[in-house]
């Protein structure tokens, strides 16, 4: 069986392919020569030269950008060399037109597609009549099965009548693990880190700032580290100034994963996202690094998908985020949650479980 992971959204395609090959599977990764976001680019995860199992589809030809029909032809030629294609992001669109066996791997795209139960109204208004998103909807309808990674999206799939199987985000426990602390922020009593993109509607980034502003009355010598990316990056900087947080908030540029792992070792608590009801890949990686995580998850759906609840601090409102921050003042509590978090991540986000799910799914769609 020859497997292709098509596209590399947030390094998931790369990490899954690498884990497959470590298992001895005949698997490759397809990427384009120019990704829109840094986090999708090769080298962002491991910082190594491009492995031989990465197939790069060039988007430039003779100094010009290839047309969409030319790109489709390139992808069809490549796709037909494989038995099954696992697609990420917009990849299922190309899987549909190729006529090959494909499995969409959904990390939240269903929230934006024009199905009747779409719960993100701003995106429904923006994308509902988009031709591309209508074709993506058709590609989901046509797929034999869809792998989904966010428990909160399960009702969307069920209401749309789609056949799905849950697969967690993949985390390498050999790479994401506690590191020696260098003391970069030792002058602070408590350091929070929010690695998720700054998006108030989808991530609830502003809630964290408002909670942190109140937390400073409890623990004034605290720091909040944010990553300077996302549609609301400028709004967030303005809110920092409005709340008087200039001396307690620090913005960093997006960083490769090897730098991110080092940063996890320097902070005390990771705050993730507080709107949709599922955590992101960064939260799972932080758990593997033995960091307590504050985030919002829908408990019933999480238990249904994972079989148990994580040792995360579950918060949605500004008040509950503040309460979780106060709880994290206790060093013993942080360490206890951190240890339990790594154990939970090892059981539910480890490479073995994820690769097993991919392999059984490939065998099912090829049967």
C-alpha positions in Angstrom: 0.0 0.0 0.0 1.4 3.4 -1.1 0.2 6.4 0.9 0.4 10.1 0.1 -0.3 12.9 2.6 -1.2 15.9 0.5 -0.4 19.4 1.8 1.1 20.3 5.1 -1.3 22.3 7.2 0.3 23.2 10.5 2.9 20.5 9.9 0.3 17.7 10.4 1.1 16.2 7.0 4.8 16.2 7.7 4.5 14.7 11.2 2.1 12.0 10.2 4.2 11.0 7.2 7.3 10.9 9.3 5.6 8.7 11.9 4.3 6.4 9.1 7.7 6.0 7.7 9.2 5.2 11.2 6.6 2.4 11.2 8.0 1.1 7.9 5.1 2.2 5.8 5.5 3.4 2.2 4.3 7.0 2.7 5.2 10.3 1.1 4.3 13.9 1.7 3.2 16.4 -1.0 3.8 20.1 -0.6 3.8 23.1 -2.9 6.9 25.2 -3.5 5.3 28.2 -1.7 3.1 27.9 1.3 0.9 30.8 2.4 1.8 30.5 6.2 5.1 30.0 7.9 3.7 27.2 10.0 3.0 25.1 6.9 6.5 25.4 5.4 9.1 22.6 5.4 11.8 23.1 8.0 9.3 24.6 10.5 9.0 21.4 12.4 12.5 19.8 12.4 14.7 22.4 10.7 16.3 19.8 8.5 16.9 19.5 4.7 14.0 18.3 2.7 13.7 14.5 3.0 13.6 12.4 -0.1 10.0 11.4 0.7 8.7 14.9 0.3 7.3 15.6 -3.2 7.4 19.3 -4.0 4.9 20.6 -6.6 6.3 23.7 -8.1 3.9 26.7 -8.5 6.2 28.7 -10.8 6.8 27.8 -14.4 9.0 30.0 -16.6 8.9 32.8 -14.1 5.1 32.8 -13.9 2.6 31.3 -11.4 1.0 28.2 -12.8 -2.7 28.4 -13.6 -5.3 26.4 -11.6 -5.9 23.9 -14.5 -2.1 23.4 -14.7 -1.9 22.7 -11.0 -4.7 20.3 -11.1 -3.0 18.3 -13.9 0.3 18.3 -11.9 -1.6 17.0 -8.8 -3.6 14.3 -10.7 -0.4 12.9 -12.2 1.2 12.7 -8.8 -1.9 11.4 -7.0 -2.3 8.5 -9.4 1.0 7.1 -8.2 -0.5 6.3 -4.8 -3.2 3.9 -3.5 -4.8 6.4 -1.1 -4.4 10.1 -0.5 -4.9 11.7 2.9 -5.7 15.4 2.2 -5.4 18.4 4.5 -7.0 21.8 4.2 -8.2 22.4 0.6 -6.6 19.2 -0.5 -9.9 17.2 -0.7 -10.9 19.4 -3.6 -8.0 18.0 -5.6 -8.7 14.6 -4.4 -12.3 14.8 -5.8 -11.3 16.0 -9.3 -8.4 13.5 -9.5 -10.7 10.5 -9.3 -8.3 8.8 -6.8 -9.2 7.3 -3.4 -8.8 10.1 -0.9 -9.6 10.7 2.8 -10.1 14.3 4.0 -8.4 15.0 7.3 -10.4 17.8 8.9 -8.8 20.1 11.5 -11.8 22.5 11.6 -12.5 23.2 8.0 -16.1 21.8 8.4 -16.9 24.9 10.5 -16.6 27.0 7.3 -18.3 24.8 4.8 -21.8 25.5 3.6 -23.6 22.7 5.5 -26.9 23.6 7.2 -25.6 23.2 10.8 -22.5 25.5 10.4 -22.1 27.2 13.8 -19.7 30.0 12.8 -22.1 32.6 11.5 -19.4 35.2 10.4 -17.8 32.5 8.3 -21.1 31.3 6.9 -21.8 34.8 5.7 -18.3 35.1 4.1 -18.0 31.7 2.5 -21.5 30.2 2.0 -21.8 31.0 -1.6 -18.2 30.6 -2.5 -17.7 28.2 -5.5 -14.5 26.8 -3.9 -16.3 26.0 -0.7 -19.2 24.5 -2.6 -16.8 22.2 -4.3 -15.1 21.4 -1.0 -18.5 20.5 0.4 -19.0 18.1 -2.6 -15.6 16.6 -1.9 -16.7 15.9 1.7 -19.9 14.3 0.5 -18.1 12.1 -2.0 -15.4 10.9 0.5 -16.0 7.4 1.9 -14.9 8.6 5.3 -13.4 11.7 6.8 -10.9 11.8 9.7 -11.7 14.7 12.1 -9.4 16.1 14.8 -11.7 18.5 16.8 -14.4 16.9 19.0 -16.6 20.1 18.9 -17.1 19.5 15.1 -18.7 16.1 15.6 -22.3 17.5 15.6 -21.6 19.3 12.3 -20.5 16.1 10.6 -23.4 14.2 12.1 -26.0 16.8 11.0 -24.5 16.8 7.5 -24.8 13.0 7.4 -21.1 12.4 6.7 -19.2 9.3 7.7 -16.4 10.2 10.0 -13.8 8.8 12.3 -12.0 10.6 15.1 -8.2 11.0 15.0 -6.3 13.1 17.6 -3.6 15.6 16.6 -0.3 13.8 16.4 2.5 14.6 18.9 6.0 13.1 19.0 6.7 12.4 22.7 10.4 12.0 21.9 10.6 15.5 20.7 7.9 17.3 22.8 9.1 16.7 26.3 10.3 18.7 29.3 13.6 20.6 28.8 16.0 22.1 31.3 14.9 25.6 32.2 17.4 28.4 31.3 15.7 31.0 33.4 14.9 33.5 30.7 12.0 34.9 32.6 13.1 34.3 36.2 12.4 37.9 37.2 8.7 37.2 37.0 6.7 35.2 39.6 4.4 33.6 37.0 4.7 33.4 33.1 1.7 32.6 30.9 2.2 31.8 27.2 -0.5 31.9 24.5 0.8 30.3 21.3 -2.5 30.3 19.3 -3.1 32.9 16.6 -4.7 36.1 17.7 -8.3 35.8 16.6 -11.0 37.2 18.9 -14.0 35.5 17.2 -12.5 32.0 16.8 -9.9 31.8 19.5 -11.2 34.3 22.1 -7.8 35.9 22.5 -9.2 39.1 24.0 -10.7 37.1 26.9 -7.2 36.1 28.0 -6.0 39.7 28.0 -9.0 40.8 30.1 -8.6 38.0 32.5 -4.8 38.6 32.8 -5.4 42.3 33.5 -7.5 41.3 36.5 -5.0 38.6 37.5 -2.3 41.3 37.9 -4.2 42.6 40.9 -3.5 39.1 42.5 0.0 38.6 41.2 1.4 41.9 39.8 4.8 40.4 38.8 3.5 38.2 36.0 4.1 38.1 32.3 1.9 37.1 29.4 3.7 36.1 26.2 1.8 36.2 22.9 2.7 35.3 19.3 2.3 38.2 16.9 0.2 36.6 14.2 -3.5 36.3 13.3 -6.3 38.6 12.0 -6.6 40.4 15.3 -2.9 41.0 16.0 -3.2 44.8 15.8 -6.5 44.9 17.8 -4.8 42.8 20.5 -1.8 45.2 20.7 -4.3 48.1 21.1 -6.1 46.2 23.8 -2.8 45.6 25.6 -2.4 49.4 25.7 -6.0 50.1 26.7 -5.6 47.7 29.6 -2.3 49.1 30.7 -0.4 45.8 30.1 2.6 47.2 28.3 5.0 46.1 31.1 3.4 42.7 31.6 2.8 41.6 28.0 5.4 40.5 25.4 4.9 39.8 21.7 7.1 37.3 19.9 7.3 36.5 16.2 6.1 33.1 15.0 8.9 30.6 15.7 9.9 27.2 14.4 8.8 24.2 16.5 12.3 23.6 17.9 12.3 27.1 19.4 8.8 26.7 20.6 9.8 23.6 22.6 12.5 25.6 24.3 10.1 28.3 25.1 7.7 25.9 26.7 10.4 25.0 29.2 10.7 28.7 30.2 7.0 29.4 30.9 4.7 28.2 33.7 1.3 27.9 32.1 0.0 27.7 28.5 -3.3 29.3 27.5 -4.9 28.1 24.3 -8.3 29.0 22.9 -11.7 29.8 24.3 -14.4 29.8 21.7 -15.0 26.7 19.6 -14.8 24.0 22.2 -11.7 22.0 21.2 -8.0 22.6 21.8 -5.4 23.1 19.1 -2.2 21.2 18.3 -0.1 23.7 20.3 -2.0 22.8 23.5 -1.4 19.0 22.9 2.3 19.7 22.4 2.4 21.8 25.6 0.8 19.0 27.5 3.6 16.7 26.2 6.1 19.2 27.6 4.4 18.8 31.0 2.8 22.2 31.0 -0.6 22.9 32.5 -3.0 24.2 29.9 -6.0 26.5 30.3 -8.4 26.1 27.4 -12.1 25.6 26.6 -13.4 22.2 25.6 -16.9 20.7 25.4 -16.7 18.0 27.9 -19.4 15.6 26.5 -18.0 15.7 23.0 -14.4 15.4 24.3 -15.3 12.3 26.4 -17.2 10.8 23.4 -14.1 11.2 21.1 -11.3 10.5 23.5 -13.0 8.2 26.1 -11.8 10.4 29.0 -11.3 14.1 29.9 -7.9 15.7 29.9 -6.3 17.3 33.0 -6.6 20.7 31.4 -8.2 23.6 33.2 -11.4 24.1 31.4 -12.5 27.7 31.1 -14.7 29.8 28.7 -15.6 33.1 30.3 -13.2 35.8 31.4 -14.1 35.0 35.0 -13.3 31.2 34.6 -10.0 32.0 32.9 -9.1 34.3 35.8 -10.0 31.6 38.2 -7.8 29.1 36.4 -4.9 31.6 36.4 -5.3 32.0 40.1 -5.3 28.2 40.6 -2.0 28.1 38.7 -0.3 30.3 41.3 0.3 27.1 43.4 3.5 25.5 42.3 2.6 22.1 43.4 -0.7 22.3 41.5 1.1 23.3 38.3 3.6 20.5 38.6 0.8 17.9 39.3 -1.2 19.1 36.4 1.9 19.1 34.2 2.8 15.5 35.0 -0.8 14.3 34.4 -0.9 16.2 31.2 2.1 14.5 29.7 0.7 11.1 30.7 -2.6 11.9 29.1 -1.0 13.3 25.9 1.2 10.1 25.6 -2.0 8.0 25.8 -4.2 10.1 23.5 -1.9 12.1 21.1 1.0 9.6 20.6 2.2 8.7 17.2 1.3 5.0 17.6 -2.4 5.6 18.1 -2.6 8.2 15.3 -0.8 6.0 12.7 -2.9 3.0 13.6 -6.0 5.1 12.8 -4.7 6.2 9.5 -3.7 2.6 8.5 -7.0 1.1 9.4 -8.8 3.9 7.6 -6.7 3.3 4.4 -7.4 -0.4 4.5 -11.2 0.3 4.9 -11.4 2.7 1.9 -9.4 0.4 -0.3 -11.4 -2.7 0.6 
